[in-house]
Amino acid sequence: MSFSQSLIQDAQPYLEANKQNAFIQDVINDQLTVDALNYYIQQDLRYADAETIVQTQLIAKSKTISDQRLFADQLSAHLRTVNDLFESLTKNVGRDWSTQRYQPIQPMTFLYREHILSQARDGSLIDVLAPFEAGIWMYIELGKYLKATNRIKPDNKFYTWVQDVQDPALAGPTGISNHFMKVIDREAKYLDDQRLTLVKENFLRSCLLEWYFWEAANKQLTWVDFERSAFKNDGSGLL
């Protein structure tokens, strides 16, 4: 079993949890609220800004021209498509696109951004790539799951997202996700078990944070909610 295959195997419980998240189930049942989707759009735009930084670091940490081209091409694709997707979703909720960018970064978005940005600051190529690829892999698998239900019709608010993450350039056999997994496998060969364990932990942590990201959107959690929970100090938790 390759290292990337072990990542996917160990990530299955996280994938199942993401599938069962209330946000995803509301998508399937066409019950996703305007407020939940709007929150998701605003926060994922802020996460996408962090992805841009991570991808520049992947280029900088690459040791070969071929790797630099791979990551540079994906960064270009990211910059070309990310706004188009979110603008389309914004139209689905009847909001003004001009107000969506640069909304305040809410708690779960902050934590997820920090997770991937910390690797970009301190890690090697595989340290940066693995937690970033985890999010790509999770989105692709959720897109497959949603499509397989045969219940996501063109009038569903999330239809554009489901179509977008199934783009062959992203999710196909020769798509960027598989290319990234091959780079992970190549780099893993040079690491000892202790380092590989850390890489896997960070991959799985991204999968976990994806669940919390959906949950935060489902409940539109803000810093005010975090403060209220802290000030209650009754052990009730945030989610």
Secondary structure, DSSP 8 states (H G I E B T S, - for coil): --HHHHHHHHTHHHHHHHHHSHHHHHHHTT---HHHHHHHHHHHHHHHHHHHHHHHHHHHH-SSHHHHHHHHHHHHHHHHHHHHHHHHHHHHTT--GGGTTT----HHHHHHHHHHHHHHHH--HHHHHHHHHHHHHHHHHHHHHHHHTT---TTSTTHHHHHHTT-HHHHSTTSHHHHHHHHHHHHHTTS-HHHHHHHHHHHHHHHHHHHHHHHHHHHT--HHHHHHHHHH-SS----
